[in-house]
Amino acid sequence: MDNPIAVHHQIMWNRLISVVEEQAVTLMRTAFCTSVREAGDLSAGVFDAQGRMVAQAVTGTPGHVNSMAESVGHFTRPFDSRTLTPGDVLVTNDPWMGTGHLHDITVVTPVFRERNGVPVLVAYFASTAHVVDIGGRGFGPDAGDVYEEGICIPPMKLYKAGMLNEDLVGILRWNVREQDQVVGDFQSLAACNETGRRRLNAMLDEFGLDGLEELAGFIFAHSERATRQRIAALPGDVHRYAMTVDGYEQPVELCVAIHARDGTLHSDFDGTSGLSRFGINVPLTYTKAYTCYALKCAIAPEVPNNWASLRPFAVSAPDNCILNAPRPCPVSVRHVIGHLIPDVVFGALRGLCPAVVPAEGASALWNLQLRFKGVEPETTGIQRDVLMFNTGGTGARPYSDGLSATAFPSGVHAMSVEVTESVGPIVIWRKELRPDSAGAGRWRGGLGQHIELSASKGYEFTLSAMFDRVRFPARGHNGGEAGASGSIALDDGTVLKAKGKQTVPQGRRLILQLPGGGGNGRASERTKDEVRRDVSLGYVSLEQAARDYRHVFEDN
């Protein structure tokens, strides 16, 4: 990088990344919902005046970030430089304009610069976060259409010239259960964008810039060229993969065909199952988000994620299939199917880049949406909603074991037991790695978890189950074995459904066995030392090791 102009642009790029990271940190430090401040279920980024994503914070989920990359464009059509003024803040949670379901709130803040005494629109900051409640049935898969799933806010102004839209806040308060938490999170989103706006203006002042046009052009040109070069080096034939997952009322078939041609990588989900009657349907924006994430991880992981580096990825799905759900389909838990998309895409990519593709993993988060209700005289009338993120094991990689209890592809953090217990009447008795849940192979899959919880004394709770990999576990690759499937039950042995609202009576414990990731390569090729280490650490029981890795014991 001998070009002094390029060096100057690189310095500004590094500063821009620090700006959006501070934006994300502000959101995490001010958010009310534990899924945001503890797990990082959010996105933050800066966009040019045309609504094209220039940079994103590393903190955040692909489903939020890559959906947000499209959603800002939906704001620029009804709101432009003629209808926006300094101090305006925009908001929506429309699933087809945002990130796929009503619980995710997207807030967009325009940035203005004075030119000849006139404010000129030069950029946008956008952020997204999951709120604990948005009304309706609550977070769960049981609704028959999106209207049952909660209040939908069309693109509108949360702030008008710096003044809070009290009418919107009033409507929101009258439609949600956790009023203070939800309204507080709306304010947190606005606050984090304001942090970004102030830091960007300071940066532009420091570098003597009127806007982002020049820097964005530099970033876009280099990002798109690097991505297309990677794609051009791939073979041009079609690669396919299919995977059957649990679904709700019936199993769901996910199919993809991937074709590299003329610098574009096209993913076509033709053959995928049709719509569900329940809220596991996925809007196309969310399908695109996780498809592009998987492709980028495999093809060009080091290229910055922005509007231009996403352009070479084309995604299509048939109308009215479960990955292209139209309004008003129920979509509340679209992540259950959406998080499985990378496994399908990676399966197809085995023929294009086998050295980086992992086996199938647990993938879909095992979110716990719990509603506690007082059932004794001293607790009557008390109701609390608690959201808890959990995850199983990832698939084994071509040259290393899978990761245990790790959220991939969502990337969210584990939520601590102590914090979860502090926000509601919940007791978490056990939360530990689940032995014998990893798929055997030359490289072992990641382990799932064993979780045991109950309501505090004086309460019972309902569970909105939204779990997958119960009937169809994560498969191994290249001769590796499948990981263990998941299970949901009470401590008295009662088996619960993997999806839908169910009541856990007072005094009973909920027991979750989270699925493990698939193995990679044949188990007979795993070294004796690695098997013995797994046994000594309790990852694999001696009995399971004797079955899966017979070669270790044959010479003894």
C-alpha positions as CSV (number, residue, x, y, z in Angstrom):
1,M,0.0,0.0,0.0
2,D,2.6,2.6,-1.2
3,N,-0.2,4.9,-2.6
4,P,-0.5,7.8,0.0
5,I,-4.2,8.2,-0.9
6,A,-4.9,4.6,-0.2
7,V,-3.0,4.9,3.1
8,H,-5.1,7.9,4.0
9,H,-8.3,6.0,3.1
10,Q,-7.2,3.0,5.2
11,I,-6.7,5.3,8.2
12,M,-10.2,6.7,7.7
13,W,-11.6,3.2,7.3
14,N,-10.1,2.1,10.7
15,R,-11.6,5.2,12.3
16,L,-15.0,4.4,10.8
17,I,-14.9,0.9,12.3
18,S,-14.2,2.4,15.7
19,V,-17.2,4.7,15.3
20,V,-19.6,1.8,14.6
21,E,-18.1,-0.3,17.4
22,E,-18.7,2.5,19.8
23,Q,-22.3,2.7,18.4
24,A,-22.8,-1.0,19.2
25,V,-21.2,-0.7,22.7
26,T,-23.6,2.1,23.5
27,L,-26.6,-0.1,22.6
28,M,-25.3,-2.9,24.8
29,R,-24.7,-0.7,27.8
30,T,-28.0,1.1,27.6
31,A,-30.4,-1.7,26.5
32,F,-33.0,-3.2,28.9
33,C,-33.5,-6.6,27.3
34,T,-30.9,-9.2,28.4
35,S,-30.8,-10.6,24.9
36,V,-29.2,-7.3,23.8
37,R,-27.0,-6.3,26.7
38,E,-25.8,-9.8,27.6
39,A,-26.0,-11.8,24.4
40,G,-25.3,-9.1,21.8
41,D,-28.5,-9.9,19.7
42,L,-28.2,-6.6,17.7
43,S,-26.6,-4.9,14.7
44,A,-25.1,-1.5,14.2
45,G,-23.8,0.2,11.1
46,V,-23.2,3.3,9.0
47,F,-24.7,3.9,5.6
48,D,-24.1,6.4,2.8
49,A,-26.7,9.0,1.7
50,Q,-28.1,6.5,-0.7
51,G,-28.8,4.0,2.1
52,R,-25.9,1.6,1.2
53,M,-24.1,0.0,4.1
54,V,-20.5,1.2,4.4
55,A,-19.4,-0.4,7.6
56,Q,-20.9,-2.6,10.3
57,A,-19.9,-3.3,13.9
58,V,-18.3,-6.6,14.6
59,T,-20.7,-7.1,17.5
60,G,-24.0,-8.4,16.2
61,T,-25.7,-11.2,14.4
62,P,-25.6,-11.9,10.6
63,G,-29.4,-12.1,10.5
64,H,-29.6,-8.5,11.9
65,V,-26.6,-7.1,10.0
66,N,-27.3,-8.4,6.5
67,S,-31.1,-7.8,6.8
68,M,-30.3,-4.3,8.0
69,A,-28.2,-3.8,4.9
70,E,-31.4,-4.0,2.9
71,S,-33.8,-2.4,5.4
72,V,-32.3,1.1,5.3
73,G,-33.2,1.3,1.6
74,H,-36.9,0.9,2.6
75,F,-36.5,4.1,4.7
76,T,-34.9,6.2,1.9
77,R,-38.0,5.8,-0.4
78,P,-40.6,7.5,1.9
79,F,-38.1,9.7,3.6
80,D,-35.5,11.7,1.7
81,S,-33.6,14.9,2.1
82,R,-36.8,16.9,1.5
83,T,-38.8,15.2,4.2
84,L,-36.0,14.8,6.8
85,T,-34.6,17.4,9.2
86,P,-31.8,17.3,11.8
87,G,-33.0,15.5,14.9
88,D,-35.3,13.1,13.0
89,V,-35.1,9.4,14.0
90,L,-36.9,6.7,12.0
91,V,-38.2,3.3,13.1
92,T,-39.9,0.2,11.9
93,N,-40.3,-3.5,12.9
94,D,-42.1,-4.6,9.7
95,P,-40.8,-8.2,9.1
96,W,-40.5,-7.7,5.3
97,M,-38.7,-4.3,5.6
98,G,-36.6,-5.2,8.6
99,T,-35.1,-8.4,9.9
100,G,-37.9,-10.9,9.4
101,H,-40.1,-10.7,12.5
102,L,-41.8,-8.1,14.7
103,H,-39.6,-8.5,17.8
104,D,-36.7,-6.9,16.0
105,I,-36.8,-3.1,16.0
106,T,-34.7,-1.2,13.4
107,V,-34.0,2.5,14.1
108,V,-32.4,4.7,11.5
109,T,-30.9,8.2,12.2
110,P,-30.0,10.6,9.3
111,V,-26.7,12.5,9.6
112,F,-26.6,16.1,8.3
113,R,-23.6,18.4,7.6
114,E,-23.8,22.2,7.1
115,R,-22.9,23.3,3.6
116,N,-23.2,27.0,2.9
117,G,-25.5,27.3,6.0
118,V,-27.8,24.6,4.7
119,P,-28.1,21.1,6.4
120,V,-27.2,18.4,3.8
121,L,-28.0,14.7,4.3
122,V,-24.7,12.8,4.1
123,A,-25.2,9.5,5.9
124,Y,-27.4,7.3,8.1
125,F,-26.7,5.3,11.2
126,A,-28.9,2.2,11.7
127,S,-29.2,-0.3,14.5
128,T,-31.4,-3.3,15.3
129,A,-32.2,-5.0,18.5
130,H,-34.6,-7.7,19.8
131,V,-37.2,-6.6,22.4
132,V,-38.6,-8.9,25.0
133,D,-42.2,-8.4,23.9
134,I,-44.1,-6.7,21.1
135,G,-47.6,-7.7,22.1
136,G,-49.9,-10.3,20.4
137,R,-49.4,-13.9,21.4
138,G,-45.8,-13.2,22.4
139,F,-42.6,-14.7,21.1
140,G,-43.5,-18.2,19.8
141,P,-44.5,-20.2,16.7
142,D,-48.3,-20.6,17.4
143,A,-49.8,-17.7,15.5
144,G,-51.9,-18.2,12.3
145,D,-50.8,-14.9,10.7
146,V,-48.5,-12.0,11.4
147,Y,-51.4,-9.9,12.8
148,E,-51.5,-12.3,15.8
149,E,-47.8,-11.9,16.5
150,G,-47.9,-8.4,17.7
151,I,-47.9,-4.7,16.8
152,C,-46.4,-3.8,13.4
153,I,-44.9,-0.3,13.1
154,P,-44.5,0.9,9.5
155,P,-41.5,3.1,8.7
156,M,-42.2,6.3,10.6
157,K,-40.6,9.0,12.8
158,L,-39.7,8.0,16.4
159,Y,-38.3,11.6,16.8
160,K,-39.4,14.6,14.8
161,A,-36.7,17.3,14.8
162,G,-35.5,16.1,18.2
163,M,-39.0,15.8,19.7
164,L,-40.1,12.3,20.8
165,N,-43.2,11.0,19.0
166,E,-45.4,10.6,22.1
167,D,-48.3,9.2,20.1
168,L,-46.2,6.3,18.9
169,V,-44.9,5.7,22.4
170,G,-48.4,5.7,23.8
171,I,-49.6,3.2,21.2
172,L,-46.6,1.0,22.1
173,R,-47.2,1.1,25.8
174,W,-50.8,0.1,25.4
175,N,-49.9,-3.0,23.3
176,V,-47.0,-4.6,25.1
177,R,-46.6,-6.4,28.4
178,E,-43.2,-5.2,29.5
179,Q,-43.8,-1.5,28.9
180,D,-40.7,0.0,30.5
181,Q,-38.3,-2.5,29.0
182,V,-39.6,-2.1,25.5
183,V,-39.9,1.7,25.5
184,G,-36.4,1.8,27.1
185,D,-35.0,-0.4,24.3
186,F,-36.5,1.9,21.6
187,Q,-34.6,4.8,23.4
188,S,-31.4,2.7,23.5
189,L,-31.5,2.2,19.8
190,A,-31.9,6.0,19.2
191,A,-29.1,6.7,21.7
192,C,-26.6,4.4,20.0
193,N,-27.3,6.0,16.7
194,E,-26.8,9.4,18.2
195,T,-23.4,8.2,19.5
196,G,-22.5,7.2,15.9
197,R,-23.8,10.5,14.5
198,R,-21.7,12.6,16.9
199,R,-18.6,10.5,16.4
200,L,-18.9,10.5,12.6
201,N,-19.3,14.3,12.5
202,A,-16.2,14.6,14.7
203,M,-14.3,12.3,12.3
204,L,-15.4,14.3,9.3
205,D,-14.3,17.5,10.9
206,E,-10.9,16.0,11.8
207,F,-10.3,14.8,8.2
208,G,-11.8,17.9,6.6
209,L,-14.5,16.0,4.8
210,D,-18.0,17.1,3.8
211,G,-19.4,13.6,3.7
212,L,-18.7,9.9,3.1
213,E,-18.9,9.8,-0.6
214,E,-15.2,9.5,-1.3
215,L,-14.4,7.0,1.5
216,A,-17.5,4.9,0.6
217,G,-16.5,4.7,-3.0
218,F,-13.0,3.5,-2.0
219,I,-14.4,0.9,0.3
220,F,-17.1,-0.3,-2.2
221,A,-14.6,-0.6,-5.1
222,H,-12.1,-2.7,-3.3
223,S,-14.6,-4.9,-1.5
224,E,-16.6,-5.8,-4.6
225,R,-13.5,-6.4,-6.7
226,A,-12.0,-8.7,-4.1
227,T,-15.2,-10.7,-3.6
228,R,-15.8,-11.2,-7.4
229,Q,-12.2,-12.3,-7.8
230,R,-12.7,-15.0,-5.3
231,I,-15.9,-16.1,-7.0
232,A,-14.3,-16.1,-10.5
233,A,-11.7,-18.6,-9.2
234,L,-14.4,-21.2,-8.4
235,P,-15.5,-24.0,-10.7
236,G,-18.5,-23.1,-12.8
237,D,-20.6,-26.2,-12.3
238,V,-23.8,-26.5,-10.1
239,H,-23.5,-27.9,-6.6
240,R,-26.5,-29.1,-4.7
241,Y,-27.4,-30.1,-1.2
242,A,-30.6,-31.0,0.7
243,M,-31.4,-31.3,4.4
244,T,-34.5,-32.4,6.2
245,V,-35.3,-30.6,9.5
246,D,-38.1,-30.9,12.1
247,G,-40.5,-28.2,11.0
248,Y,-43.7,-27.8,13.0
249,E,-46.7,-29.7,11.7
250,Q,-44.5,-31.8,9.3
251,P,-40.8,-32.1,8.4
252,V,-39.3,-29.4,6.2
253,E,-37.0,-30.1,3.2
254,L,-34.4,-27.4,2.6
255,C,-32.8,-27.6,-0.9
256,V,-30.2,-25.4,-2.5
257,A,-28.3,-25.3,-5.8
258,I,-25.2,-23.0,-6.0
259,H,-23.7,-21.8,-9.2
260,A,-20.7,-19.5,-9.8
261,R,-20.7,-17.6,-13.0
262,D,-19.3,-14.3,-14.3
263,G,-18.2,-13.2,-10.8
264,T,-21.6,-13.8,-9.2
265,L,-22.5,-16.7,-6.9
266,H,-26.1,-17.6,-7.2
267,S,-28.0,-19.7,-4.6
268,D,-31.4,-21.0,-5.7
269,F,-33.6,-22.7,-3.1
270,D,-35.9,-24.4,-5.6
271,G,-37.3,-27.6,-4.2
272,T,-37.6,-26.3,-0.7
273,S,-40.9,-27.1,1.2
274,G,-43.9,-24.8,1.0
275,L,-45.2,-22.6,3.7
276,S,-46.1,-23.7,7.2
277,R,-49.4,-22.8,9.0
278,F,-47.3,-21.6,11.9
279,G,-44.7,-19.0,12.6
280,I,-41.6,-20.8,11.4
281,N,-41.9,-19.2,7.9
282,V,-38.9,-17.0,6.7
283,P,-39.2,-13.7,4.8
284,L,-36.8,-13.6,1.9
285,T,-34.8,-10.8,3.5
286,Y,-33.8,-13.2,6.3
287,T,-33.1,-16.0,3.9
288,K,-30.7,-13.7,2.0
289,A,-29.0,-12.6,5.2
290,Y,-28.0,-16.1,6.3
291,T,-27.3,-17.3,2.8
292,C,-24.9,-14.4,2.1
293,Y,-23.3,-14.9,5.5
294,A,-22.5,-18.6,4.8
295,L,-21.2,-17.8,1.3
296,K,-19.0,-15.0,2.6
297,C,-17.6,-17.1,5.4
298,A,-16.5,-19.7,2.9
299,I,-15.5,-17.6,-0.1
300,A,-14.2,-14.2,1.2
301,P,-14.3,-14.0,5.1
302,E,-11.6,-11.3,5.3
303,V,-13.3,-8.9,2.9
304,P,-15.2,-6.2,4.9
305,N,-19.0,-6.8,5.0
306,N,-20.8,-4.0,3.2
307,W,-23.1,-3.2,0.4
308,A,-20.5,-3.9,-2.3
309,S,-19.1,-7.1,-0.9
310,L,-22.7,-8.5,-0.7
311,R,-23.6,-7.5,-4.3
312,P,-21.9,-10.6,-5.9
313,F,-24.3,-12.9,-4.0
314,A,-27.6,-13.6,-5.7
315,V,-30.3,-15.4,-3.7
316,S,-33.6,-16.7,-5.0
317,A,-36.4,-18.9,-3.6
318,P,-39.7,-19.9,-5.1
319,D,-42.8,-17.9,-4.3
320,N,-44.7,-19.3,-1.3
321,C,-41.9,-21.6,-0.1
322,I,-40.9,-21.5,3.5
323,L,-37.9,-19.5,2.7
324,N,-39.8,-16.8,0.8
325,A,-42.9,-16.2,2.9
326,P,-45.2,-13.4,1.8
327,R,-47.2,-11.1,4.0
328,P,-49.2,-11.9,6.2
329,C,-47.6,-15.3,6.9
330,P,-46.7,-15.9,10.6
331,V,-42.9,-15.4,10.9
332,S,-42.3,-14.9,14.7
333,V,-39.7,-17.6,15.0
334,R,-38.2,-17.4,11.5
335,H,-34.8,-18.0,13.1
336,V,-35.5,-21.7,13.7
337,I,-35.4,-22.4,10.0
338,G,-33.3,-19.4,9.1
339,H,-30.4,-20.5,11.3
340,L,-30.3,-23.8,9.5
341,I,-29.7,-22.1,6.1
342,P,-25.9,-22.0,6.4
343,D,-25.8,-25.8,7.0
344,V,-27.5,-26.3,3.7
345,V,-25.3,-23.8,1.9
346,F,-22.1,-25.2,3.4
347,G,-23.3,-28.7,2.2
348,A,-23.5,-27.4,-1.4
349,L,-20.1,-25.7,-1.0
350,R,-18.3,-28.9,-0.2
351,G,-17.5,-29.3,-3.9
352,L,-16.3,-25.7,-4.2
353,C,-14.2,-25.2,-1.1
354,P,-14.0,-28.5,0.9
355,A,-11.1,-27.3,3.1
356,V,-13.3,-24.8,5.0
357,V,-16.7,-26.3,5.2
358,P,-17.9,-27.7,8.6
359,A,-20.3,-30.6,9.2
360,E,-23.9,-29.8,10.1
361,G,-24.4,-28.3,13.6
362,A,-27.2,-27.7,16.1
363,S,-27.3,-24.3,14.4
364,A,-30.8,-23.0,15.4
365,L,-30.8,-21.3,18.8
366,W,-32.8,-23.0,21.5
367,N,-34.4,-19.7,22.7
368,L,-36.4,-19.9,25.9
369,Q,-39.3,-17.5,26.0
370,L,-40.8,-18.0,29.5
371,R,-43.9,-16.3,31.0
372,F,-44.1,-16.6,34.8
373,K,-47.4,-16.1,36.7
374,G,-47.9,-15.9,40.4
375,V,-50.1,-18.8,41.8
376,E,-50.0,-18.2,45.5
377,P,-51.6,-15.4,47.6
378,E,-48.3,-13.4,47.9
379,T,-47.6,-13.6,44.2
380,T,-51.0,-13.3,42.6
381,G,-51.2,-10.8,39.9
382,I,-47.4,-10.8,39.2
383,Q,-46.4,-11.7,35.7
384,R,-42.9,-11.6,34.2
385,D,-41.5,-12.5,30.8
386,V,-37.9,-13.9,30.6
387,L,-36.0,-14.5,27.4
388,M,-32.9,-16.8,27.5
389,F,-30.7,-17.8,24.6
390,N,-29.1,-21.2,24.5
391,T,-27.3,-23.2,21.9
392,G,-26.0,-26.7,21.1
393,G,-22.7,-27.7,19.4
394,T,-21.3,-26.7,16.0
395,G,-20.3,-29.2,13.3
396,A,-16.7,-30.4,13.2
397,R,-14.4,-28.5,10.8
398,P,-12.2,-30.2,8.2
399,Y,-9.1,-29.9,10.5
400,S,-10.5,-29.4,14.0
401,D,-13.3,-30.4,16.4
402,G,-16.6,-28.5,16.5
403,L,-17.2,-25.9,19.2
404,S,-19.3,-26.8,22.2
405,A,-22.3,-24.8,23.3
406,T,-21.5,-22.1,20.7
407,A,-24.0,-20.1,18.8
408,F,-23.2,-20.5,15.1
409,P,-24.3,-19.0,12.8
410,S,-26.1,-16.4,15.0
411,G,-22.9,-15.5,16.9
412,V,-24.8,-14.4,20.1
413,H,-23.1,-14.7,23.5
414,A,-24.2,-17.1,26.2
415,M,-26.5,-15.4,28.8
416,S,-25.2,-15.8,32.3
417,V,-27.3,-17.7,34.8
418,E,-26.9,-15.0,37.4
419,V,-28.2,-12.2,35.1
420,T,-31.1,-14.4,33.9
421,E,-32.2,-15.2,37.5
422,S,-32.0,-11.5,38.3
423,V,-34.7,-10.5,35.8
424,G,-37.5,-12.9,36.8
425,P,-38.7,-15.6,39.2
426,I,-36.6,-18.3,37.6
427,V,-34.1,-20.9,39.1
428,I,-31.5,-22.5,36.9
429,W,-30.5,-25.7,38.6
430,R,-28.1,-27.1,36.0
431,K,-26.4,-25.7,32.9
432,E,-23.5,-27.8,31.7
433,L,-22.0,-29.5,28.7
434,R,-23.9,-32.7,27.6
435,P,-21.7,-35.8,27.4
436,D,-22.0,-38.1,24.4
437,S,-23.8,-35.5,22.3
438,A,-21.0,-34.8,19.8
439,G,-21.0,-36.7,16.5
440,A,-18.0,-39.0,16.2
441,G,-15.4,-38.6,13.6
442,R,-11.8,-37.9,12.8
443,W,-12.8,-34.5,14.1
444,R,-15.5,-34.6,16.8
445,G,-18.6,-32.4,16.7
446,G,-19.2,-29.8,19.4
447,L,-21.2,-30.8,22.5
448,G,-24.7,-29.7,23.3
449,Q,-25.9,-28.6,26.8
450,H,-27.9,-30.1,29.6
451,I,-30.2,-27.4,31.1
452,E,-32.5,-27.8,34.1
453,L,-34.7,-24.9,35.4
454,S,-37.9,-24.2,37.2
455,A,-40.0,-21.3,38.5
456,S,-39.3,-19.8,41.9
457,K,-41.6,-20.7,44.7
458,G,-45.1,-19.3,44.2
459,Y,-44.9,-19.3,40.4
460,E,-45.7,-21.5,37.4
461,F,-44.6,-20.7,33.9
462,T,-45.5,-21.3,30.2
463,L,-42.9,-22.2,27.7
464,S,-43.1,-21.1,24.0
465,A,-41.0,-23.9,22.6
466,M,-39.1,-23.1,19.4
467,F,-36.6,-25.9,19.0
468,D,-35.2,-28.0,16.1
469,R,-32.8,-30.9,15.6
470,V,-35.1,-33.1,17.8
471,R,-36.3,-35.5,15.1
472,F,-33.5,-34.9,12.6
473,P,-30.0,-34.4,14.2
474,A,-27.0,-32.7,12.6
475,R,-25.4,-35.0,10.1
476,G,-21.6,-35.5,9.8
477,H,-19.5,-35.0,6.7
478,N,-17.0,-37.2,5.0
479,G,-17.9,-40.3,6.9
480,G,-18.5,-38.5,10.3
481,E,-21.4,-39.5,12.5
482,A,-24.4,-37.4,13.3
483,G,-24.6,-35.5,16.6
484,A,-27.1,-36.4,19.3
485,S,-30.7,-35.1,18.8
486,G,-32.3,-32.7,21.3
487,S,-35.1,-33.4,23.8
488,I,-37.5,-31.5,26.0
489,A,-39.1,-33.0,29.0
490,L,-40.2,-32.4,32.6
491,D,-38.4,-34.0,35.6
492,D,-41.2,-36.5,36.0
493,G,-40.5,-37.9,32.5
494,T,-43.3,-36.1,30.7
495,V,-42.1,-35.4,27.1
496,L,-42.9,-31.9,25.7
497,K,-43.4,-30.8,22.2
498,A,-40.4,-29.2,20.4
499,K,-42.6,-26.3,19.3
500,G,-45.6,-24.4,20.7
501,K,-46.8,-23.0,24.0
502,Q,-47.0,-25.4,27.0
503,T,-47.4,-25.0,30.7
504,V,-44.8,-26.2,33.3
505,P,-46.8,-26.7,36.6
506,Q,-45.6,-25.3,39.9
507,G,-42.9,-27.4,41.4
508,R,-41.9,-29.2,38.2
509,R,-38.5,-28.7,36.4
510,L,-38.0,-28.3,32.7
511,I,-35.1,-30.4,31.4
512,L,-33.5,-29.5,28.0
513,Q,-31.0,-31.7,26.2
514,L,-29.5,-29.6,23.5
515,P,-28.3,-31.2,20.2
516,G,-24.6,-31.8,19.3
517,G,-22.8,-31.1,16.1
518,G,-21.9,-33.7,13.4
519,G,-18.5,-35.2,13.1
520,N,-16.1,-34.8,10.2
521,G,-14.1,-37.7,8.7
522,R,-14.2,-41.3,9.8
523,A,-14.2,-42.0,13.5
524,S,-11.6,-44.8,12.9
525,E,-9.1,-42.0,12.0
526,R,-9.3,-40.1,15.3
527,T,-6.1,-40.5,17.3
528,K,-6.0,-42.5,20.5
529,D,-4.7,-39.5,22.5
530,E,-7.7,-37.4,21.3
531,V,-10.2,-40.1,22.3
532,R,-8.6,-40.6,25.7
533,R,-8.5,-36.9,26.3
534,D,-12.3,-36.6,25.5
535,V,-13.0,-39.4,28.0
536,S,-10.8,-37.9,30.7
537,L,-12.6,-34.5,30.3
538,G,-16.0,-36.2,30.4
539,Y,-17.0,-35.2,26.9
540,V,-17.4,-38.8,25.9
541,S,-18.3,-41.6,28.3
542,L,-16.1,-44.7,28.3
543,E,-19.0,-46.8,27.0
544,Q,-19.7,-44.4,24.1
545,A,-16.0,-44.2,23.2
546,A,-15.8,-48.0,23.1
547,R,-18.7,-48.0,20.6
548,D,-17.6,-45.1,18.4
549,Y,-13.8,-45.5,18.5
550,R,-13.3,-49.2,18.7
551,H,-9.8,-49.0,17.3
552,V,-8.6,-47.2,20.4
553,F,-9.5,-50.3,22.6
554,E,-8.8,-53.2,20.2
555,D,-5.0,-53.2,21.0
556,N,-5.5,-53.0,24.8
